[in-house]
Structure formats: structure tokens, C-alpha cells
Amino acid sequence: MPREPKIAPSLLSADFARLGEETQRVADADWLHFDVMDAHFVPNLTFGLPVMQAVQAVSPVPLDCHLMIDDPERWAPGYAEAGARNVTVHAEACADPRAVARDIRAAGALAGLAVKPATPLEDYLEVLRDFDTLLVMSVEPGFGGQSFIADVLSKVRTARRLVDAGDLTLVVEIDGGINADTIEQAAEAGVDMFVAGSAVYGAEDPAKAIAALRAQAAAAMRG
């Protein structure tokens, strides 16, 4: 079955003073990417659970919560309980990733595992059997607007091979520097879900930008 590209605009690039309206501007998206940063795991501080709950109440698309935080064991289930579709934790922050995945799923969400650009995927291949999503970071987590690191696509290719062979059942997601210049190579490598920040929210018409990115990715997938 041909893959269908999915777009997850990143709220990190939205107007923070108008978050409710900003969710409506991307109603054509598949997921809405919601970055949680704690100023410990990454050197930045963004949204937390109360803001997520407020956004969740008005968002026309499901929330994809990316927790760039220490102690995800403690905090991740709360985002699932609050109604997130997908809750992703960082491999580098988890003492026991499988236990976190179990807790997220038990609380009603899909469970995602994120890896930083320098983190080898090989260390987590067994663990990924317990996850629904793999988030490959194509920038260093912490700030929006960074340039795409193409070297991470080797991890995407590995994951795609394993999914296509039936060894893993995963949505392969990428986050960082995704725009009209980079989405095709990410799609060719095997990405299913593309997180795009300024490429969507920086556009005059976010709905048009989503459609254009989706079309570009679909063409690259068809080869």
C-alpha cells in the first residue's frame, strides 16, 4: 500500500498570544505538534500541561506532544490523560523507555520515542517494538528555526526497512528544518509524518503551505 504523507505543524512557530486562533489556521493538518521543554533536558522553556489542555480543548486536529524534558516517567502519562493523540519522550531522558511507553498507552495515547541527531538508533531497536512512533530529530532539540541535519536520514532509512519488513510497526516522524527544500529527501528516506514549523506558520496561507508540502512529499514517495 502506498504511504500517505502526513503534516504536523509545530505550534512553536505560532503566535503565542493567539494560540487558539493559530490552531484553526492549520485545520487541514494531520497532527498539531506541541513542544514541551523544561529548561533542563534542553536549554529552553516552552509550554506545559495547562497550556496543552487549553489548546487541546480548541484544536481541530489531534495533538502530538513532544516532551523534551527530564523525568518523562513522571510527566508523560498526564499528557496522554489530557487527550493527546501521541506522546513522545526522549530516549536519552528515559531510565526505562518500555515502562514509559506502557504508561502512555495505558493512559490512552500512542507512545513515541525521540532520538537526538547524535543518538544511535541501533541502541533502541528492541525497545521500539513497544512504541507506535519514532521521532528522528533533524536538529538539536531546544529551539525552532535551525538548519536540517541530513546525516540523520540514515536512521530514517533503517527504521523504514524494519517497518517495511514487518519487524516494527511504527509511524516514522521527523522534526527539525523541514521545509520545501528538505521534505523530499526526508520522504524518499522513509518518513511518514513531517513536523514543519516556520514552513507552515511563517507562510501567508498555512493551509496552502500544508497542501504544498504534502504534495511534494507524496511525489517523492512515489519516486
RAWO-V585220 format. One record per pair of residues at least 6 apart in sequence whose ideal C-beta (glycine too) atoms are under 7 Angstrom apart, sorted by the first residue. I is the first residue (numbers start at 1). J is the second residue. D is the distance in Angstrom with one decimal. If there is no record, write none. Layout:
((I J D) (I J D))
//
This chain:
((2 221 6.9) (3 192 6.0) (3 221 5.3) (5 187 6.2) (5 192 7.0) (5 194 6.5) (5 214 5.4) (5 217 3.5) (5 218 5.3) (5 221 6.4) (6 30 3.8) (6 31 6.9) (6 192 6.1) (6 193 4.5) (7 29 5.2) (7 30 5.7) (7 194 5.5) (7 196 6.2) (7 210 5.0) (7 213 5.6) (7 214 5.5) (8 29 6.3) (8 30 6.2) (8 31 4.0) (8 32 6.6) (8 33 4.3) (8 64 5.2) (8 193 5.7) (8 194 6.8) (8 195 4.8) (9 26 4.4) (9 29 5.1) (9 32 6.2) (9 33 6.5) (9 196 5.9) (9 200 4.1) (9 201 6.3) (9 206 6.8) (9 210 6.9) (10 33 4.3) (10 35 6.5) (10 144 6.6) (10 195 5.4) (10 196 6.6) (10 197 3.7) (11 19 6.9) (11 22 6.8) (11 32 6.2) (11 33 6.5) (11 34 5.5) (12 35 4.8) (12 46 6.6) (12 144 4.6) (12 197 5.6) (13 144 5.4) (13 197 3.5) (13 198 4.8) (13 201 4.0) (13 202 6.4) (14 22 3.8) (14 201 5.0) (15 22 5.7) (19 55 5.8) (20 58 4.8) (23 32 6.2) (23 55 6.2) (23 58 5.7) (23 59 4.3) (23 60 6.5) (24 60 6.4) (25 206 4.7) (26 32 6.4) (26 61 6.8) (26 200 6.3) (26 206 5.3) (26 210 6.6) (27 60 4.2) (27 61 6.6) (28 207 5.0) (28 210 5.1) (28 211 6.9) (29 61 5.1) (29 210 5.6) (30 61 6.7) (30 193 7.0) (31 61 6.1) (31 62 5.4) (31 64 3.9) (31 85 6.4) (31 86 6.7) (31 193 6.9) (32 59 5.5) (32 61 4.9) (32 63 5.5) (32 64 6.5) (33 64 4.8) (33 66 6.3) (33 195 4.7) (34 47 6.5) (34 52 5.9) (34 55 6.6) (34 63 5.1) (34 64 6.5) (34 65 4.8) (34 66 6.8) (35 46 5.5) (35 47 7.0) (35 66 5.2) (35 68 6.6) (36 46 6.4) (36 47 5.8) (36 48 6.4) (36 65 6.3) (36 66 6.7) (36 67 4.9) (36 68 6.5) (36 69 5.9) (37 44 4.7) (37 45 5.8) (37 46 4.4) (37 68 4.7) (37 69 6.9) (37 142 6.6) (38 45 6.8) (38 69 4.1) (38 70 6.2) (39 45 4.2) (40 70 4.7) (41 68 5.3) (41 69 5.1) (41 70 4.9) (41 90 6.6) (41 93 5.4) (42 68 4.6) (42 141 5.1) (42 142 3.7) (43 142 5.5) (44 142 4.7) (44 143 5.8) (49 78 5.6) (49 79 6.6) (49 82 6.5) (52 63 6.8) (52 65 6.4) (52 79 6.2) (52 82 6.0) (53 82 5.1) (55 63 6.7) (56 63 5.6) (56 82 6.0) (56 83 4.8) (62 85 3.4) (63 84 4.6) (63 85 6.0) (64 85 6.4) (64 86 4.7) (65 79 4.6) (65 84 4.4) (65 86 6.9) (65 87 4.9) (65 88 6.8) (66 88 4.8) (66 114 6.5) (66 135 6.6) (66 175 6.9) (67 75 6.6) (67 76 5.9) (67 79 6.9) (67 87 6.7) (67 88 6.4) (67 89 5.2) (68 90 6.3) (68 141 4.8) (68 142 7.0) (69 75 6.1) (69 93 6.7) (70 93 5.7) (72 89 3.8) (72 90 7.0) (72 93 5.4) (72 94 5.9) (72 100 5.7) (73 95 6.9) (73 99 6.8) (73 100 5.5) (76 87 5.3) (76 89 5.3) (76 100 5.6) (76 103 6.6) (76 104 5.4) (77 103 4.7) (77 104 6.2) (77 107 4.4) (79 87 4.8) (80 87 5.0) (80 104 4.9) (80 107 3.5) (80 108 5.4) (80 109 3.6) (81 107 4.7) (81 108 6.8) (84 109 5.1) (85 109 6.3) (85 110 6.3) (86 109 6.0) (86 110 4.3) (86 112 5.4) (86 133 5.5) (87 104 4.8) (87 109 4.7) (87 111 6.5) (87 112 6.5) (88 112 3.1) (88 113 6.8) (88 114 5.0) (88 133 6.1) (88 135 5.0) (89 100 5.3) (89 113 6.7) (89 114 6.9) (90 114 4.8) (91 97 6.0) (91 113 5.5) (91 114 6.7) (91 115 5.2) (91 119 6.1) (91 124 5.4) (92 116 6.0) (92 119 6.0) (94 100 5.5) (97 113 6.0) (97 127 4.9) (98 127 5.9) (98 130 4.7) (101 111 4.0) (101 130 4.4) (101 131 5.3) (104 111 4.1) (105 111 5.3) (110 132 3.9) (110 133 5.9) (111 131 5.1) (111 132 5.4) (112 131 6.2) (112 132 6.6) (112 133 3.4) (112 135 5.4) (113 124 6.5) (113 127 6.9) (113 128 6.3) (113 131 4.7) (113 134 5.9) (113 135 7.0) (114 135 3.9) (114 137 6.1) (115 121 6.2) (115 124 6.8) (115 136 6.2) (115 137 6.4) (115 155 6.8) (116 137 5.2) (116 140 6.7) (116 141 6.3) (117 137 5.6) (117 138 6.8) (117 140 6.3) (117 149 5.0) (117 152 5.2) (121 155 4.3) (121 158 5.6) (121 159 6.7) (128 134 6.1) (128 168 5.6) (128 170 6.4) (129 168 6.5) (131 170 6.5) (132 170 6.6) (132 171 6.5) (133 170 6.3) (133 171 4.7) (133 173 5.6) (134 159 5.4) (134 170 5.1) (134 172 5.5) (134 173 6.6) (135 173 4.6) (135 175 5.8) (136 152 5.4) (136 155 5.2) (136 156 5.5) (136 174 5.1) (137 152 7.0) (137 175 5.7) (137 176 5.6) (138 148 5.2) (138 149 5.2) (138 152 4.9) (138 174 5.4) (138 175 6.6) (138 176 3.8) (138 177 5.6) (139 146 3.8) (139 148 7.0) (139 149 6.2) (139 176 3.1) (139 177 5.4) (140 146 6.8) (144 197 4.8) (144 198 6.7) (145 198 6.1) (146 176 6.1) (146 177 5.9) (147 177 5.3) (148 176 6.4) (148 177 3.1) (148 178 6.9) (148 182 4.4) (150 185 6.7) (153 185 6.6) (153 186 6.7) (153 189 4.1) (156 172 6.0) (156 174 6.6) (156 186 6.9) (156 189 4.2) (156 190 5.0) (156 191 5.7) (157 189 5.2) (157 190 5.8) (159 168 6.9) (159 170 6.5) (159 172 5.0) (159 190 6.6) (160 172 6.1) (160 189 6.9) (160 190 2.7) (162 168 4.4) (163 170 5.5) (163 172 6.7) (171 192 5.0) (171 193 5.4) (172 190 5.7) (172 191 5.3) (172 192 5.0) (173 191 6.9) (173 192 6.8) (173 193 4.0) (173 195 6.6) (174 186 5.2) (174 191 4.7) (174 194 6.0) (174 195 6.6) (175 195 3.9) (178 186 6.4) (178 194 5.0) (178 195 6.2) (178 196 4.7) (178 199 6.4) (179 196 6.6) (179 199 3.8) (180 199 6.7) (180 212 7.0) (180 213 6.9) (180 216 6.4) (183 194 5.9) (183 213 5.5) (183 216 5.2) (183 217 5.2) (184 216 5.7) (184 220 4.0) (186 194 6.5) (187 217 4.1) (187 220 3.8) (187 221 5.1) (188 220 5.0) (194 213 6.6) (194 217 6.2) (196 213 6.0) (199 209 6.2) (199 213 6.6) (200 206 5.0) (200 209 4.9) (200 210 5.9) (203 209 3.7))
//
